Each structure stands twice: as structure tokens, then as C-alpha cells.
Amino acid sequence: MCGILCIFQRPNGNTPNEQSACNGECGECGLRELAFQQSRKQRHRGPDQTGLVVDERAGFALVQERLSIVGVKTGRQPLSSTDGSKHLVANGEIYNFRQMARLVGAATGSGCYEPRSDCDVLVAFYEQFGAERLLQVVRGMFCFVLYDCKLRHLLVARDPVGILPLYVGWDSAGGLWFASELKCLVKCCAEVTVFPPGHSYYGPWYDFQPKPYFSASWMTEIPSAEVDLVQLKQRLKAAVESHLQSDVPLGALLSGGLDSSLIAAIATRILRRRLQNPTYRLRTFSIGLDGGGPDLAYAHLVAAHIGSEHTEIHFTIPEGLDLLRDAVYHAETYDVTTIRCIVPLMIMARAIRSAGIKVVLSGEGADELFGGYLYFHRAPSSAEFHRETVRRVRELHLSDCLRANKGCAAWGLELRVPFLDTDFLQYVMAIRPEDRAPGSTSACTTSLEKRILREAFADGNYLPPEVLWRQKEQFSDGVGYGWIDSVARWASERVDEREFSAASERFPFNTPSTREAFYYRTVFEQLFPGESFARTVHRWKPRTDWGCSEDPSGRKQDVHRDREVS
């Protein structure tokens, strides 16, 4: 989980907004100083090392803030080709880099190519096979920028889901910027946008116009394939195994819900086999309010069941409220759901990082693939259910992936999401909606979301029954029901009626509908001024046209049941 910043200018052009970009700290700074200073704002993403490649004459700068995970000693970025004509900065993990390395080795005739890191293979593969085939073959979570100095071509790409963030900006002199975090573009770019997932661009930077490289029939058609529970189980296990590559300590988030619990259980079995150590204990982490929340009790059950080395992290409501401004700063959004969720995640990420863990697995993405949010129970038809899951998957980069990535990256922690593995995603989304929609099972007569996922792992003693058949509990609810009630009240109290009555005049775009939302929007405007920045934000809410509550809390949906482990 690194951070990248790239600037492309006309050769010998003037650097825009030099004085304001550096806040006056270095006076008339050049391109190198500008790039270094702006990237400093995201240095939390990569606290291990900062690397730069700058060519003032050619007018480009590539910066990478590195969190070293694979190839700790050899993978320093930017990565350059052997002849020095191609440079790469990348954020992410390439999960099939060894397979790609073998293809490169075979193409060179040497039969052996040992990449310096997982991302290093991107440069070598591009040299041997070109941009188009590279994007067809690569698997992982990634955003990368590769500059070919010989061709003066830029290759930019983002993974199909958008697990990792990437923004695009244009400055007043016509320069093109890329950054992992929006804050790097403040004061430098008047116009910004989100680089779309599953898109790429290859060509001269000044002709920049990204196009989709990833497409699938389920995006536009209603699937008809019946689920194969054996295949579903095997494919998820394969996805988890591919996500376990690491040269540094690895752990897992464990909320006690179905998704994170399954990932932790599968990972434990794989690592015990791989390490030939039947007593290996995966390190797992959960968080809840002092006094307990629904998630803590269930997480304790799972940890005991799978034999993990488990850590409970507790926080108080005042501690959470203190972080609200930081939450807006790191999340780079004013969405109510995201802010509510990212506060406990940031607290947990800090504790995990201080424990020496640099990588964690998570259950993010399952609710979008399988229709796990409680409002999906109100879907009017199977076709509408499918279309809504497609919408949720295609908007993951604006909500759950954004929150999960930035909440962990705030403390230099990498988060991996096996449910969003490209091949697993393709398989699940091609299953007919009748199988993925909520329904009853042989083990549970109550209509439950993610039914086929539960059934696939019903055999094999992966999880305690209380967790396998547990109803969906959204993260901000599961840490303790008092958190959402308190944060909504606290934020609302900071907005008076006069201010709120003029909300549509002050914020004509994405006008806040509650005082809580108005407060977050106000803080965002202070940190990220300008409507262009505000337009990068997406508001997560259930389908009110299905008769659902607009409040994003799962507790506001009529199918929610308050349950705790006794």
C-alpha cells in the first residue's frame, strides 16, 4: 500500500503555482522540489522510503512513497528498465507476478528472470509484450504509471474494481498530475477527477483520455448460470491463497461477521499447510467500544474456533469524536457512511501497525458481490437485485474500497481483499441472481443474505454455526450501537438551524440532507476547497425507492435483528 505522485509538463514549461504549492517553504522551487513537497502529504501511505525520478528538461516527475512488502531490500521505486529508458511507480500488489516473470523469462530465451519485487514485473512484461497484453494478463490490486522515454508514451492503469485510489488533476499551465490521494493536488490543480477502475491510457500524456480495458457480460446482462457450491468454495480458497504473498508479518481483520471470519479461517488453514506447522496461529484483530459491541463477542468465538492469536482493541466515544476531522482528511470524502466507519478502522489500523504487522486481510467486497446489505431484502425482482449488485461493485472505489484503503493507509498498513480478486469476482457475478439473492437454507429457516456463500462453507467446520448463520451487521454498527448514535448527535449539534436551512445555497452539488452530513461537508470544504474536489465524492445510501430508510445504518432497515452472543 504505497503512494504515487506524477507530474507531466510541456518541456521547459513553467511549474504552475510554485509559491502556493510549496506554501512558501522553498521559494521559487523547481519540478523536483514541487513533486517532493506535494507527495509529502501522502507519506503516511509509504513510510519506508521516498523515491523520485525527475527530468526537468523533459518535464516529468515520478514519486513513490514506499511501504515495502515484497522484495523489501530490492524493490525500491521508481523501478527503471535495464537501459534506463522506462520508469515505473506503482501502488499495490501483483498477485500473479511469478507467473508473469516466467513468461518474461521464456520470451527472452534465458528461461530465468528474477524480478526485484512484484511490481518490477510490470516493466519487464511491458518491454517484452507491450501495454495491451500486460493489462490482459496482470492480476492484483494496482494503480501504476509507467513512462517510456523513448516513445514519450505514458501507460496508466487501475485495477478492475478500483481497490486502490487514483486521482487525476490538471493545473493552470495545462500540466497533468496523478496522485494516490486527493490532498496532493490541493493548491496545484484547479480541476480534478477520479481515474476510473478498469481503465487505462497509453500514449502521449497531453492526449490523455482513459479507456476501459476490463469488461464482462454481467455488467450489462442478467446472468443465468446456476451456482456450483464446490466451485465457489475452491475459487475463494484460491483467491485467499494468492493474497498471502508477503516478506513481512501478516495478519487479518476479524469483525466476527461472516466475511472477515471466512477469510481468516481459510488463511489459517493455508498457512498451516504451507508452513508445515499445524499449530500456527494467525494474528487477528477486532475493535469495539469500551463495554463491548456485537462484533467483539463474535470475533472472540471465531478466534477460539480457528486458533488465532487474537487482539481486541477498545475505544471510547470521545476518542472517536476527536478523530472526526482526521477522518475527513484521510478519507477525502464527506459521505456519512464512510466517516462513521473509518474512525474505528483508523484506531484499529494504528494499533495493528504498532504491533509490528504491515499487511492485513479483510472481508471487503462480499456484500457487493452477494447482495449482503440488509436493504437487498427489499429488492423488487431478481433482475433488479442483480443490477443493484453491479452498481455496488462498480462504485466500490468510491465507498468501501476507499474507506478500507485510506483508513489503513493512514498508518502505513496494507489491506488486502480476496473477495475482490478479479477471477473470483468474475465467477460470482456470473451466477444467476436467484442464487445470490437472500433466501432460507436447510440450516436456517430465516431468510438470510449471502446464502450460497454460507452453504458453500457449511461443511468442513470452518466457522462456528453462530457466525456462519449470523445476520449482516455493518461495521459502524458492529463496533457498538452507541457509536453511530453519538457521532450523529455530536456532529448535528455543531450545525445550527440557520446554517442548515441554507444548505442548498451553500452546497448546490450533493446538498447534505442532515445536519450530520452538513458538518462533514463543511470540514471537507475547508480541507479540499473547490467544487471540482467535491465532485469526486459519492454518497452511499440504500435504495429509498425500494422502501428503505435513507440512513445508511443497517439498524435502520426493517429486517435488522439486534443479537449478541450470550
C-alpha positions in Angstrom: 0.0 0.0 0.0 2.1 2.8 -1.3 1.5 6.3 -2.6 2.4 7.6 -6.0 2.6 11.2 -7.5 3.3 12.1 -11.1 3.6 15.4 -12.9 3.9 15.9 -16.6 4.5 19.3 -18.1 5.4 20.7 -21.5 9.2 20.6 -21.9 10.8 23.7 -20.4 7.4 24.8 -19.3 6.9 26.8 -16.1 5.8 25.0 -13.0 2.3 26.2 -12.0 1.5 27.8 -8.7 5.1 27.2 -7.4 4.8 29.5 -4.5 1.5 28.3 -3.2 2.3 24.6 -3.9 5.2 24.8 -1.6 3.5 27.1 0.9 6.4 29.4 0.6 8.8 26.9 2.3 11.3 26.8 -0.6 10.6 29.9 -2.6 10.9 29.6 -6.3 11.1 25.8 -6.4 11.6 23.6 -9.4 9.8 20.4 -10.5 11.8 18.1 -8.2 11.0 20.2 -5.1 7.4 20.7 -6.1 6.9 16.9 -6.6 8.6 16.0 -3.3 6.7 18.6 -1.3 3.3 17.7 -2.7 3.9 13.9 -2.2 4.8 14.6 1.4 1.1 14.9 2.1 0.6 11.2 1.4 3.9 10.0 3.0 1.8 8.1 5.6 1.0 5.6 2.8 4.6 4.7 2.4 6.7 5.5 5.5 9.6 3.2 4.5 11.2 5.2 1.6 10.6 8.0 -0.8 11.9 7.7 -4.3 12.0 10.1 -7.2 12.8 10.1 -10.9 12.8 13.7 -12.3 13.7 15.1 -15.7 13.3 18.8 -15.6 14.2 19.2 -19.3 11.7 16.5 -20.5 9.2 17.9 -18.0 8.2 14.9 -15.9 8.5 13.8 -12.2 7.6 10.4 -10.7 7.5 10.0 -7.0 6.7 6.9 -4.9 6.2 6.7 -1.1 7.0 3.0 -0.4 5.6 0.6 2.1 7.9 -2.4 1.5 6.1 -5.7 1.5 7.6 -7.9 -1.3 11.2 -7.6 -2.2 11.9 -5.4 0.8 15.6 -4.9 0.0 15.4 -5.0 -3.8 12.1 -3.3 -4.7 13.0 0.3 -4.2 10.9 2.5 -6.5 10.7 4.1 -9.0 11.7 1.0 -10.9 13.6 1.5 -14.2 14.4 -0.7 -17.1 17.9 -2.0 -17.7 18.6 0.7 -20.3 17.1 3.4 -18.1 14.5 4.4 -20.7 11.4 3.3 -18.9 10.4 4.3 -15.3 7.6 2.9 -13.2 5.8 4.0 -10.0 3.2 1.6 -8.7 0.9 1.3 -5.7 -0.4 -2.2 -5.0 0.3 -5.9 -5.1 0.7 -8.0 -8.3 -0.5 -11.4 -7.2 0.5 -13.4 -10.3 3.9 -11.7 -10.7 5.8 -15.1 -10.6 3.7 -16.4 -13.4 4.3 -13.2 -15.4 8.0 -13.5 -14.6 8.1 -17.0 -16.1 6.5 -15.6 -19.3 9.2 -12.9 -19.5 12.0 -15.4 -18.9 10.7 -17.6 -21.7 10.3 -14.7 -24.1 13.9 -13.5 -23.5 15.2 -17.0 -24.2 17.1 -17.1 -20.9 14.4 -19.0 -19.1 15.1 -17.1 -15.9 14.1 -13.7 -14.9 14.0 -12.9 -11.2 12.0 -9.7 -10.5 13.2 -7.3 -7.9 9.7 -7.1 -6.5 6.1 -8.0 -7.5 5.7 -4.6 -9.3 9.1 -4.9 -11.1 7.5 -7.4 -13.4 5.3 -4.7 -14.9 8.3 -3.0 -16.5 9.8 -6.2 -17.9 6.5 -7.5 -19.1 5.7 -4.2 -20.9 9.1 -4.4 -22.6 8.5 -7.9 -23.9 4.8 -7.9 -24.7 3.5 -4.3 -24.8 0.8 -2.5 -22.9 -2.3 -4.3 -24.2 -1.1 -7.8 -23.3 0.1 -6.6 -19.9 -3.3 -5.4 -18.9 -4.9 -8.7 -20.1 -2.6 -10.8 -18.0 -1.9 -8.9 -14.8 -3.9 -9.8 -11.7 -3.8 -7.8 -8.5 -4.8 -4.6 -6.8 -2.9 -1.8 -8.5 -2.6 1.7 -9.8 0.6 2.4 -11.8 2.2 4.9 -14.0 4.9 3.8 -16.5 6.7 6.3 -18.6 8.5 5.2 -21.8 11.1 8.0 -22.5 12.0 6.6 -25.9 8.4 6.7 -27.2 7.4 9.5 -24.9 4.4 7.4 -24.1 2.6 7.2 -20.8 0.9 4.0 -19.5 -1.5 4.5 -16.6 -3.8 1.8 -15.3 -6.1 0.9 -12.4 -7.3 -2.5 -11.3 -10.8 -3.6 -12.4 -12.5 -2.8 -9.1 -10.5 0.2 -8.1 -9.3 -1.3 -4.8 -6.6 1.4 -4.6 -7.3 5.1 -5.1 -6.0 7.2 -8.0 -6.8 10.8 -8.9 -6.1 12.9 -11.9 -5.5 16.7 -11.9 -4.9 19.4 -14.4 -3.0 22.6 -13.4 -3.4 26.1 -14.8 -0.5 25.6 -17.2 -2.0 22.5 -18.7 0.1 20.0 -16.8 -1.2 16.6 -16.0 -1.0 15.2 -12.5 -1.7 11.7 -10.9 -1.8 11.0 -7.2 -2.9 8.3 -4.8 -4.5 10.9 -2.6 -6.6 14.0 -3.4 -4.7 16.1 -0.9 -1.6 16.1 -3.1 -3.5 18.1 -5.7 -4.8 20.8 -3.4 -3.4 24.3 -4.4 -1.9 22.9 -7.5 -4.8 21.6 -9.6 -7.9 23.6 -10.4 -9.6 20.6 -12.0 -9.5 17.1 -10.5 -11.3 13.8 -11.2 -11.2 10.1 -10.2 -9.3 7.8 -12.5 -11.9 5.2 -13.3 -11.4 1.5 -12.3 -10.7 -1.0 -15.1 -9.4 1.8 -17.3 -6.0 2.6 -18.8 -4.3 5.1 -21.0 -1.4 4.6 -23.4 0.0 7.4 -25.4 1.4 10.9 -25.2 0.5 12.5 -21.9 -1.0 15.6 -23.4 -3.6 13.4 -25.3 -4.7 11.8 -22.0 -8.1 10.1 -22.3 -8.5 6.8 -20.4 -10.5 4.0 -21.9 -11.8 0.7 -20.4 -9.7 -2.4 -20.7 -11.9 -4.5 -18.5 -15.4 -5.6 -19.4 -17.7 -8.5 -18.7 -21.1 -9.7 -19.8 -22.6 -9.5 -16.3 -22.2 -5.7 -16.4 -25.0 -5.4 -18.9 -26.8 -8.7 -18.9 -28.7 -10.8 -16.3 -26.6 -14.0 -15.7 -28.3 -17.4 -16.0 -25.6 -19.8 -14.7 -26.6 -21.8 -11.6 -24.2 -21.8 -8.6 -21.8 -24.6 -8.1 -21.0 -24.6 -4.4 -17.9 -26.7 -4.7 -16.5 -24.3 -7.4 -17.5 -21.3 -5.3 -15.6 -22.7 -2.3 -12.5 -23.7 -4.3 -12.3 -20.3 -6.0 -12.5 -18.4 -2.8 -9.8 -20.6 -1.3 -7.6 -19.9 -4.3 -8.2 -16.2 -4.1 -7.1 -16.2 -0.4 -4.0 -18.2 -1.2 -2.9 -15.8 -3.9 -3.2 -12.9 -1.4 -0.8 -14.4 1.2 2.5 -13.4 -0.5 4.5 -11.2 1.9 8.0 -10.8 3.1 6.8 -9.1 6.3 4.4 -10.0 9.1 0.8 -10.5 8.0 -2.5 -10.6 10.0 -6.2 -10.4 9.4 -9.1 -8.2 10.4 -11.8 -10.2 12.3 -15.1 -8.4 12.9 -16.9 -11.7 13.8 -19.1 -11.3 10.7 -19.3 -13.9 8.0 -16.9 -12.3 5.5 -13.8 -11.5 7.6 -14.3 -14.7 9.6 -14.2 -16.8 6.5 -11.1 -15.1 5.1 -9.3 -15.6 8.5 -10.3 -19.2 8.7 -9.2 -20.1 5.2 -5.9 -18.2 5.5 -5.2 -20.1 8.8 -5.6 -23.5 7.1 -3.5 -22.5 4.1 -0.6 -21.0 6.2 -0.5 -24.1 8.4 -0.2 -26.3 5.4 2.3 -24.0 3.7 4.5 -23.6 6.8 4.0 -27.3 7.7 3.0 -26.1 11.2 -0.4 -27.4 12.4 -0.2 -25.1 15.4 0.5 -21.9 13.5 -1.6 -19.0 14.8 -2.7 -16.2 12.5 -2.8 -12.8 14.2 -6.3 -11.4 14.1 -7.7 -8.1 15.3 -11.1 -6.7 16.2 -12.4 -3.4 17.6 -15.3 -2.3 19.7 -16.4 0.4 22.1 -15.4 0.1 25.8 -18.1 -2.0 27.3 -18.4 -4.2 24.2 -20.2 -4.3 20.9 -21.8 -7.1 18.9 -18.7 -7.7 16.9 -16.3 -8.3 19.8 -18.2 -11.3 21.1 -18.5 -13.0 17.8 -14.9 -12.3 16.9 -13.8 -14.0 20.1 -15.8 -17.1 19.1 -14.1 -17.2 15.7 -10.7 -16.7 17.1 -11.1 -19.5 19.6 -12.5 -21.7 16.8 -9.7 -21.2 14.3 -7.0 -20.9 16.9 -5.8 -17.4 16.0 -3.7 -15.1 18.2 -6.4 -12.6 18.8 -6.2 -8.9 19.9 -9.2 -6.9 20.9 -8.9 -3.1 20.5 -11.2 -0.9 22.5 -12.0 2.8 22.1 -14.3 5.3 23.8 -16.8 7.6 22.1 -14.8 10.8 23.0 -11.7 9.2 21.4 -13.7 8.5 18.3 -15.2 12.0 18.1 -11.7 13.5 18.5 -10.8 11.9 15.2 -13.7 13.1 13.0 -11.7 15.9 11.3 -8.8 13.5 10.7 -11.3 11.1 9.3 -12.5 13.6 6.7 -8.8 14.4 5.9 -7.7 10.8 5.4 -10.9 9.5 3.8 -11.1 12.6 1.5 -14.9 12.4 1.5 -17.9 13.8 3.2 -20.0 10.7 2.9 -21.8 9.9 6.1 -21.3 6.1 5.9 -17.6 6.4 5.2 -16.9 8.8 8.0 -18.8 6.8 10.6 -16.9 3.6 9.5 -13.4 5.0 9.0 -13.0 6.3 12.6 -12.9 2.9 14.3 -10.9 1.5 11.4 -8.2 4.1 11.8 -8.0 3.4 15.5 -7.6 -0.3 14.8 -5.1 0.3 12.0 -2.8 2.3 14.3 -2.9 -0.4 16.9 -2.1 -3.1 14.3 0.8 -1.2 12.8 2.2 -0.6 16.3 2.1 -4.4 16.9 4.5 -4.9 14.0 2.0 -6.0 11.4 2.3 -4.4 7.9 -0.3 -6.4 6.0 -3.9 -7.5 6.9 -6.5 -9.5 5.1 -10.1 -8.2 5.1 -13.6 -9.4 4.0 -14.4 -6.3 2.0 -16.4 -6.8 -1.2 -18.5 -9.8 -0.2 -21.6 -7.7 0.4 -21.4 -6.2 -3.1 -20.9 -9.5 -4.8 -23.5 -11.5 -2.9 -26.0 -8.7 -2.1 -25.2 -8.8 1.6 -26.5 -5.4 2.7 -29.8 -5.7 4.5 -31.7 -3.4 2.1 -31.2 -6.1 -0.6 -34.0 -8.0 1.1 -36.3 -5.4 -0.4 -35.2 -5.9 -4.0 -38.4 -6.0 -6.1 -37.1 -8.7 -8.5 -34.1 -10.9 -9.2 -33.2 -8.7 -12.2 -33.2 -5.6 -10.0 -31.2 -7.4 -7.4 -28.5 -8.2 -10.0 -28.4 -4.6 -11.4 -28.0 -3.3 -7.9 -25.1 -5.6 -7.1 -23.5 -4.5 -10.4 -23.9 -0.9 -9.4 -22.5 -1.5 -5.9 -19.4 -3.4 -7.4 -18.8 -0.6 -9.9 -19.0 2.0 -7.1 -16.8 0.2 -4.6 -13.9 2.5 -5.4 -16.0 5.4 -4.2 -17.1 3.9 -0.9 -16.0 0.7 0.8 -12.6 0.3 -1.0 -11.9 4.0 -0.5 -12.6 3.7 3.3 -10.8 0.4 3.8 -7.7 1.5 1.9 -7.4 5.0 3.2 -8.3 4.1 6.8 -5.4 1.6 6.9 -3.0 3.6 4.8 -3.3 6.5 7.3 -1.0 4.4 9.5 1.1 2.7 6.8 -0.9 -0.6 6.8 -1.7 -2.6 3.7 -5.1 -4.1 3.4 -5.9 -6.9 1.0 -9.3 -8.0 -0.2 -9.5 -11.6 -1.5 -13.3 -11.4 -2.3 -12.4 -8.8 -4.9 -9.8 -11.0 -6.7 -10.5 -10.5 -10.4 -11.1 -14.1 -11.2 -13.3 -14.7 -8.1 -15.3 -11.6 -8.9 -15.9 -12.8 -12.5 -17.1 -16.1 -11.3 -19.5 -14.8 -8.6 -21.0 -12.0 -10.7 -21.8 -14.5 -13.5 -24.0 -16.6 -11.1 -27.7 -16.0 -11.6 -29.3 -13.5 -9.2 -31.9 -16.1 -7.9 -29.0 -17.9 -6.3 -27.2 -14.8 -4.9 -30.3 -13.1 -3.5 -31.4 -13.5 0.2 -33.2 -16.7 1.0 -33.6 -19.5 3.5 -31.3 -22.5 3.8 -31.5 -26.0 5.1 -29.7 -24.9 8.3 -31.6 -21.6 8.8 -35.3 -21.1 8.0 -34.9 -17.3 8.3 -34.2 -15.5 5.0 -30.5 -14.7 5.1 -28.3 -12.7 2.8 -25.2 -14.3 1.2 -27.0 -17.7 1.4 -24.8 -19.5 -1.2 -21.6 -18.3 0.5 -22.8 -19.7 3.8 -23.8 -23.0 2.2 -20.5 -23.4 0.4 -18.7 -23.4 3.7 -21.3 -25.3 5.8 -19.2 -28.4 5.7 -15.6 -28.6 6.9 -16.0 -26.9 10.3 -14.7 -23.6 9.0 -16.7 -21.4 11.4 -18.9 -21.7 14.5 -22.6 -22.0 13.5 -23.4 -18.8 15.4 -21.2 -16.9 13.0 -21.8 -18.9 9.8 -25.5 -18.1 10.1 -25.1 -14.6 11.6 -27.1 -11.8 10.1 -25.2 -9.0 8.4 -24.0 -6.2 10.8 -22.4 -3.2 9.2 -19.0 -2.3 10.7 -20.0 1.0 12.2 -22.9 -0.7 13.9 -21.0 -3.7 15.0 -18.4 -1.8 17.0 -21.2 -0.8 19.4 -24.6 0.7 18.7 -23.7 3.7 20.8 -21.1 4.9 18.3 -23.4 5.9 15.4 -26.0 7.4 17.7 -23.3 9.5 19.4 -21.4 10.7 16.3 -24.7 11.7 14.6 -25.8 13.7 17.6 -22.4 15.3 18.2 -22.0 16.4 14.5 -25.5 17.6 14.3 -25.1 19.8 17.4 -22.3 21.7 15.6 -24.7 22.9 12.9 -27.4 25.5 13.7 -30.8 25.7 12.0 -29.9 28.8 10.2 -26.9 27.2 8.5 -28.7 24.1 7.7 -31.7 25.9 6.1 -29.3 27.4 3.6 -27.6 24.1 2.7 -28.8 24.1 -0.9 -27.4 27.6 -1.5 -24.0 26.8 0.0 -23.7 23.3 -1.4 -25.8 23.1 -4.6 -24.0 19.9 -5.6 -24.6 16.8 -3.3 -26.6 19.0 -0.9 -26.4 17.5 2.6 -29.8 16.1 3.8 -29.0 16.0 7.5 -27.0 18.2 9.9 -24.5 15.4 10.4 -23.9 15.4 6.7 -23.7 19.2 6.6 -21.0 19.1 9.3 -18.8 16.7 7.3 -19.3 18.7 4.1 -18.2 21.8 5.9 -15.0 20.2 7.1 -14.3 18.8 3.7 -14.7 22.2 2.0 -12.1 23.6 4.4 -9.6 20.9 3.6 -10.4 20.4 -0.1 -11.8 23.8 -1.4 -13.5 24.0 -4.8 -16.4 22.2 -6.4 -14.1 20.1 -8.5 -12.9 18.4 -5.4 -16.4 18.0 -4.0 -17.4 16.2 -7.2 -15.0 13.4 -6.6 -17.2 12.3 -3.7 -20.1 9.7 -3.9 -22.7 9.4 -1.2 -23.5 5.8 -0.1 -27.1 5.2 0.8 -29.7 2.4 0.5 -32.4 2.3 -2.2 -35.1 4.6 -0.9 -37.2 3.7 -4.0 -37.3 0.2 -2.6 -38.9 1.5 0.5 -35.7 1.5 2.5 -34.6 4.0 5.1 -32.2 6.6 3.7 -29.9 6.3 6.8 -27.0 4.0 5.8 -27.0 2.2 9.2 -28.1 -1.4 8.8 -30.0 -1.0 12.1 -32.4 1.4 10.2 -33.6 -1.4 7.9 -36.7 -3.3 9.0 -35.1 -6.8 8.7 -32.4 -6.0 11.2 -32.3 -8.0 14.4 -30.4 -6.9 17.5 -28.5 -10.0 18.6 -25.5 -10.6 20.8 -23.6 -13.7 21.8 -24.5 -14.8 25.3 
